[in-house]
Amino acid sequence: MARRLPVYLLIDSSGSMAGEPIHAVNVGLSSLVAGLRQDPYALESVHISIITFSNTIEELFPLTPLESVQIPELELPRSGATHLGEALETLCMKVEENVQKSTPTTKGDFRPMAFILTDGKPSDLQLFDEMAARVKQMSFASIIGCAAGPKAKSEYLRQLTSTVVTLDTMDSSGFSAFFKWVSDSITAGSQSAGVELSADNGTLPPPPAEIQLAI
């Protein structure tokens, strides 16, 4: 059986994402999957899971082969809470449960990738701090954070990773550019045999003009 590249997408679905932002995210996710399916390396190895976070955490689907992924319509709660700490806790649990480790006789999955999109800051700060430390101890090939819109706080994402991008606007063109870059980054991951990827060392593709690396 081919080695899998696990890809986890953590998407903010709190009330502040209502309107065009969540619509643009839904379109972007569908474009992401369609774009990845054009790449034979990705089609062979990429498995995707989507976890949304608001006042509750929902695993929309577990790790699923790229060819079988069906993107559901993301829905928003009435609450504006952003339980990113709890989402990270869920991420860690799912990675430990589902990512296959190498043994002396068989190679396990490639190191997973995680993409985290939020337009605010964590509502559960104590848990977030605990989980940020735990996530950094896990063996991710890359973690990419996206702080979307004027109210997003990139400093929290920087507790998780040095690769944080910002979107000034939360319209369809901005999110389309971000998800196209995510697609290119996953493609790079599928061709890199699980090595560590980051924007700092040039192993990830450069972001497009619509998104900026947070300094």
C-alpha positions as CSV (number, residue, x, y, z in Angstrom):
1,M,0.0,0.0,0.0
2,A,1.3,3.5,-0.9
3,R,2.4,5.7,1.9
4,R,-0.1,8.4,2.8
5,L,0.5,12.1,3.2
6,P,-2.0,13.2,5.9
7,V,-3.3,16.7,5.5
8,Y,-5.4,18.4,8.2
9,L,-7.3,21.5,7.4
10,L,-8.5,23.4,10.5
11,I,-11.1,26.0,9.5
12,D,-12.6,28.8,11.6
13,S,-16.4,28.5,11.4
14,S,-17.3,31.0,14.2
15,G,-20.0,33.5,13.7
16,S,-17.7,36.2,12.5
17,M,-17.0,34.2,9.3
18,A,-20.7,34.7,8.2
19,G,-21.5,36.0,4.8
20,E,-18.9,36.2,2.0
21,P,-16.0,34.8,4.0
22,I,-17.5,31.4,4.6
23,H,-18.9,31.3,1.1
24,A,-15.4,32.1,-0.2
25,V,-13.9,29.4,2.0
26,N,-16.4,26.8,0.7
27,V,-15.5,27.7,-2.9
28,G,-11.8,27.7,-2.1
29,L,-11.9,24.2,-0.5
30,S,-13.6,22.8,-3.6
31,S,-11.0,24.4,-5.8
32,L,-8.3,23.1,-3.6
33,V,-9.4,19.5,-4.0
34,A,-10.0,19.9,-7.7
35,G,-6.5,21.3,-8.2
36,L,-4.8,18.6,-6.2
37,R,-6.5,15.9,-8.2
38,Q,-4.6,17.2,-11.3
39,D,-1.3,16.1,-9.7
40,P,-0.4,12.4,-9.9
41,Y,1.9,12.5,-6.8
42,A,-0.9,14.1,-4.7
43,L,-3.5,11.8,-6.1
44,E,-1.4,8.8,-5.1
45,S,-0.6,9.9,-1.5
46,V,-2.7,12.8,-0.2
47,H,-5.4,12.0,2.4
48,I,-7.4,15.0,3.7
49,S,-9.3,15.7,6.9
50,I,-11.2,18.9,7.7
51,I,-11.9,20.0,11.3
52,T,-14.0,23.2,11.9
53,F,-13.9,25.1,15.1
54,S,-16.3,27.7,16.6
55,N,-18.0,27.2,20.0
56,T,-17.9,23.5,19.1
57,I,-15.4,21.3,17.2
58,E,-16.6,19.2,14.3
59,E,-14.5,16.7,12.3
60,L,-16.3,17.1,9.0
61,F,-14.6,13.9,7.8
62,P,-11.6,11.8,8.9
63,L,-8.5,11.2,6.7
64,T,-9.9,10.4,3.3
65,P,-8.1,9.6,0.1
66,L,-8.0,12.6,-2.2
67,E,-10.0,10.9,-4.9
68,S,-12.9,10.2,-2.5
69,V,-13.1,13.6,-0.8
70,Q,-16.5,15.3,-0.9
71,I,-16.4,18.8,0.5
72,P,-19.5,19.5,2.5
73,E,-21.0,23.0,2.8
74,L,-19.5,24.7,5.9
75,E,-22.2,26.1,8.2
76,L,-21.9,28.7,10.9
77,P,-23.1,28.7,14.5
78,R,-24.8,31.7,16.1
79,S,-22.0,32.1,18.6
80,G,-18.9,34.0,17.7
81,A,-16.6,31.9,20.0
82,T,-13.3,30.6,18.5
83,H,-12.2,27.5,20.4
84,L,-8.9,27.1,18.6
85,G,-7.3,25.4,21.6
86,E,-9.9,22.7,21.6
87,A,-9.4,22.3,17.8
88,L,-5.7,21.7,18.3
89,E,-6.5,19.2,21.0
90,T,-8.7,17.3,18.5
91,L,-5.9,17.6,15.9
92,C,-3.4,16.0,18.2
93,M,-5.8,13.2,19.1
94,K,-6.6,12.5,15.5
95,V,-2.9,12.4,14.4
96,E,-2.0,10.1,17.2
97,E,-5.0,7.8,16.4
98,N,-4.8,7.7,12.6
99,V,-1.3,8.5,11.3
100,Q,0.6,5.3,10.9
101,K,4.1,5.2,12.3
102,S,7.0,3.3,10.8
103,T,8.1,0.0,12.2
104,P,11.3,-2.0,11.8
105,T,9.7,-3.8,8.8
106,T,7.3,-1.3,7.2
107,K,7.4,2.4,6.4
108,G,4.6,4.4,7.9
109,D,2.8,7.5,6.6
110,F,4.7,10.6,5.6
111,R,4.9,13.3,8.2
112,P,1.5,15.2,8.3
113,M,0.8,18.7,7.2
114,A,-1.6,21.1,9.0
115,F,-3.2,24.3,7.7
116,I,-5.0,26.5,10.2
117,L,-7.3,29.4,9.1
118,T,-8.8,31.9,11.5
119,D,-10.2,35.4,11.4
120,G,-9.8,36.1,15.1
121,K,-8.0,34.9,18.2
122,P,-8.5,31.8,20.5
123,S,-11.4,32.1,23.0
124,D,-10.0,29.3,25.1
125,L,-6.5,30.8,25.8
126,Q,-5.4,28.5,28.6
127,L,-6.1,25.4,26.5
128,F,-4.6,27.0,23.5
129,D,-1.3,27.7,25.2
130,E,-1.2,24.1,26.4
131,M,-2.0,22.7,23.0
132,A,0.4,25.0,21.1
133,A,3.2,23.5,23.1
134,R,2.0,20.0,22.4
135,V,1.5,20.6,18.7
136,K,5.1,21.9,18.4
137,Q,6.4,18.6,19.9
138,M,4.6,16.5,17.3
139,S,6.2,15.5,14.1
140,F,4.5,17.7,11.5
141,A,6.3,18.2,8.2
142,S,4.8,21.7,8.1
143,I,2.1,23.8,9.9
144,I,0.9,26.8,8.0
145,G,-1.3,29.4,9.7
146,C,-3.5,32.0,8.0
147,A,-4.7,35.1,9.8
148,A,-7.6,36.3,7.7
149,G,-9.0,39.8,7.9
150,P,-8.3,42.9,10.1
151,K,-9.3,41.3,13.4
152,A,-7.1,38.2,13.1
153,K,-4.2,38.0,15.5
154,S,-1.3,36.4,13.8
155,E,0.8,36.3,17.0
156,Y,-1.2,33.3,18.3
157,L,-0.6,31.4,15.1
158,R,3.1,32.2,15.4
159,Q,3.1,30.2,18.7
160,L,2.4,27.2,16.5
161,T,4.6,27.8,13.4
162,S,7.0,30.3,11.8
163,T,5.0,30.0,8.6
164,V,2.1,32.4,9.0
165,V,0.4,34.3,6.2
166,T,-2.1,37.2,6.5
167,L,-5.0,38.0,4.3
168,D,-6.0,41.7,4.5
169,T,-9.4,41.1,2.9
170,M,-11.8,38.3,3.4
171,D,-13.3,38.2,-0.1
172,S,-13.3,35.5,-2.7
173,S,-10.2,36.6,-4.5
174,G,-8.1,36.5,-1.3
175,F,-9.4,33.1,-0.2
176,S,-9.0,31.7,-3.7
177,A,-5.3,32.8,-3.7
178,F,-4.8,31.3,-0.3
179,F,-6.3,27.9,-1.2
180,K,-4.4,27.9,-4.5
181,W,-1.2,28.3,-2.4
182,V,-2.3,25.6,0.0
183,S,-2.8,23.3,-3.0
184,D,0.7,24.1,-4.3
185,S,2.2,23.6,-0.8
186,I,0.5,20.2,-0.5
187,T,1.7,19.2,-4.0
188,A,5.3,20.2,-2.8
189,G,4.7,18.0,0.3
190,S,3.6,15.0,-1.8
191,Q,6.8,15.2,-3.8
192,S,9.2,15.8,-0.9
193,A,8.9,12.4,0.9
194,G,7.9,13.9,4.2
195,V,10.8,16.3,4.7
196,E,10.2,19.4,6.8
197,L,8.7,22.3,4.8
198,S,8.6,26.0,5.6
199,A,8.4,29.3,3.8
200,D,11.6,30.4,5.6
201,N,13.9,28.0,3.8
202,G,12.2,28.1,0.4
203,T,10.9,24.6,0.5
204,L,7.3,25.9,0.2
205,P,6.2,27.8,-2.9
206,P,6.3,31.6,-2.5
207,P,2.9,33.1,-1.5
208,P,1.0,35.0,-4.2
209,A,0.6,38.8,-4.1
210,E,-2.8,38.6,-2.3
211,I,-1.3,37.1,0.9
212,Q,1.7,38.2,2.9
213,L,4.1,36.3,5.2
214,A,3.7,37.6,8.7
215,I,6.9,38.9,10.2
